[in-house]
């Protein structure tokens, strides 16, 4: 029997790329033929992964700052669509799966021209621009949560709540639920996403200096940019703070298992991973995120009781007090862990496969 072909269109940040990679892995194991398209940014995250074909489709966001940048981005998107058209004409997938973001846009548009069904995925709490433009032409839109904003009611029949597409290793990790006594010491993991968070390296060390002089022992695991390594290392050594620095890496699971509190940006992928790993977190959204989507994400997870929410502007004045209160009043941690334990995305890939098979059966 001929394998059904699926093309997954992704790119940009690690938050788009790693879920796409996990989905591709799952589909290959379930007897689909899968290829990935990525832009230059996305390719660097998977440069050491050789399991399947990675196709470079350059693209660009729609930049409206001035007429010249707008013209350049329109031309870039046009040529990306042409390249996508010819690639799809050769590969001829049964379904195109767009992971959101500008990198998936030209591939999905080319699929529409060729009358190839495509599905789009939105893991944020407000629909992104690319997905908003693609939605009228998409067969379905898979969403992490039904609370998603920005979709017109006329497209409600296209919405399928499937959960968070997170890395298989996260879902398959056996979790031993922490006893509350394990929160007698502070083991804090700092994450800034695949692009790191410069402000975390600039402002958090002073917070940790204050915490190190409190009644709790402190160990810091901090992701940073390479050019911040020396500065942070010197500061922590001078102030006798136990620490471990690392730059961006795909294999973050080892650090998840070391920490009992995470300070992180509010990208949908990392929040989904932390929720599935059952780790309390303080979510600090990037103020300049497109459509303020990180703020929406952080607000949603906080309201659900999965973690804490803090604005970037409040780091200096409020973060120290928040961390101390978390470890002093362990009932807060207990509530967070209880809420997290009631949630799981363990069926995410099976849910996707069920919907894909429905489309296959419709065509047959």
Order of alpha helices (4+ residues) and beta strands (2+ residues): beta-alpha-beta-alpha-beta-alpha-beta-alpha-beta-alpha-beta-beta-alpha-beta-alpha-beta-alpha-beta-alpha-beta-alpha-beta-alpha-beta-alpha-alpha-alpha
